[in-house]
Amino acid sequence: MAFELPKLNYAYNALEPHIDARTMEIHHTKHHQAYVTNLNNALAGSDAEKLSIEDICKNISKYPMPVRNNGGGHFNHSMFWNIMSPNAGGEPTGELAGAINSAFGTFAEFKNQFAAAAATRFGSGWAWLLVKDSKLVVSSTPNQDNPLMDVADIKGTPILGIDVWEHAYYLHYQNRRPDYVAAFWNVINWNEVAKRLKEAK
């Protein structure tokens, strides 16, 4: 089964004013679609065509660089679209809030660490909240790498991620990456992040 571009659960303009419609449309239909197309081409005729994207990521060191770049791009973006939604933001509740407080002390401190990981990732990459040994950890990865990959500095199951490639924010925010990161808090779907935490544990 070839990988496919996932449909969004909301319109391209649904995350405005935080993320603009034009960026969302280009990001989804051009950038993510290119990762899917290139991943399918890179895997064509190999046994890996039958594997899930998660299984490919977990053993990414076995694959050539086009699979790492495009497989990571497909996994990361598929997650990214789902952890955002209109009328979202605020603070998490329940088990997720407890896990964040346990790991970081307060939600505010978690926000500081996550925003710093996003702002200081040099060049292109991602910042993550992940589950490692049943505890929440913040990390960042270069390019389209992610914490599932066996090449990651900090390995675990990502439950929240922010794309800090310039294509994710440049039309609206230009070089003001911290402004984009600050706006991201308004579109996080904490229910989806909480669901991923349960699955990760």
N, C-alpha and C positions, 0 to 999 in steps of 0.2 A: 504493500500500500504506500503510495507516494504521500508525502506530507503536504498539507494544505494550509492556506492562509485562513486563520480562524476569523469568524465574523465578530464584530464588536457588539456588545450588549446595549449600546447607546449610539446616538448620532454623533457625527464628527464635531458638531458645535456644542455638545452637551456639557463639556467641561469648561466652557468659557465662563468668566474671563480668565481663568487660571491657565488653561491650555487652549490655544486658539484653534478654530476649526481647520484652517489651512495646514497648520503643522500636523494635526491629527491625521488629516487625509493623506498628506504626503508620507508621513511616517508609516502609516498602515499600508497604503496601497503601493507605495514605491519601495521604501526601505525594507519593511518586513516581507513583502512579496519577493523581493530580490533574494533575501536569505532563504526563503522556502524553495525558490527555483534553483538556486545554486546548490543548496543542500541535496535536493533530489538528483541533480546532475552528478554531484560528487559521489553519491551512494549508488548510482545506477549499476545494476548487475552484480552488486555485492550482497553478502549475507545480511549486512546491516540494514538492508531495506525492510526487513521484517521486524526490526527492533523498535522499541519506543524511543522517543527523544531523550527521556530520562536515562534509559540504559546506555544510549550512545554517549551522553554527557559523562556518566560515571566512569566510563572506560575510554575517555577521549584521547588519552596518550597513545592508544593503538591506531588512531586514525590520522590521515594526512591533514595538513593545516586548513584546507578548504572546508573540511567537515567540522573542525573545531570552530572556525570563524562563523560559518553559516548555521551549524547546529546550535551553537550558543546563541546566535542571533534569533533563531526561531524559538528556542525555549524561553529566552529572556523576555522577548516581546509578547509571547503568548501569555506569560504570567503578568507582565506589565499592564496589558489591557484589562485584565480581570481584577487587578487590585485597585483599579480606579473606577469611580462611578460618579454620576451627578448627585447633587444633594448629599454629599459625603463629608468626610473630614471629622472634626471634633476629636474626641479621645476614645480609645478602646475601653471596653468594659469586661467584666467577668474574668475568665481564665487568662485571656491575653493580657489584660491590664495587670493582673497579679504577676504574670511571668515577666512583664516589662519592669515592674517595680522591684521584683526579686533580683533581676539581673543588673539593673541600672540605678536603683534607688528611687528614682521618680521618672514620670513620663517626660518631664522637661529635660532631664539629664539624657534620656534616650534620644530625644529630638536633637540635642546639642551634638551628641556623638554621631548620629546618623547624618546630620547636616554637614558636619566636619568631614566625614568620610566621603560624602558626595562632592563637597567643595574642593577638597585637596587631592582628589584623584587626578593625576596629571594626564593631560590629553583626553582620550576617549575611554569610557568604561562605565561601570555601574557601582552603586553603593547598595548594600544588602543588610537586611535583618534576617538572621538564619538561626536554625536550631542545631546546636553542636553539643553532643553528649547531654541531651535533655535540657540544655540551658540556652537562653537567647544571647546572641553575639552580633555585633556590628562589624562588617568588613567591607572592603571594596575590591574590585577586580578590574584588570585592564581589558580593553577591547570588548569582545563578546564572551569572555570567560564568565563562569559563575561558580558558586560554592559547591555544586554537585560534582564538578569536574575533578578527576584525580590529580590534576595539575595545580589546583587552587592552593594558595598559601594557607587559607583557613577553610577546611572542608566541612560541609554540613548541608542541611536542607533549607533552601531559601524560602521565606514566607512573605517577604516584602522587598521590592527592589525599585530603584530609580535609575533611569537611563540618563547618564550625563554626557552622552555624545552630543555634539553641537546640533545635529539634525533634530534632536528632541526639543530644542528650545530657541534656536537662534533667530527664527523669523520674528518672534515676539519679544524675546529678552536680549537679543544680540549677545554681547559678552558677559552679561550679568547672570552668571550661573547661580550665585546665591539667591537671587530674586526668584528664579525658577524653582529652586529647591524649597524656598519658603512658601511658594504658591502650591507646591505639591501636597502639602499637608491638608489643603482644602478639598482634595479629590480622592483621598485614600478611603477605600472601602474596608473599614475595619472588620466587618462581618466576614469578608472573604479572607482577610489575613488570619482571623481567629480560626476559620475552618481549616486553613493550611497548617496552623499550629497543631490542631488536633490530629490531623493526618500525619504530620511529621513525628509526633510522639507515639 
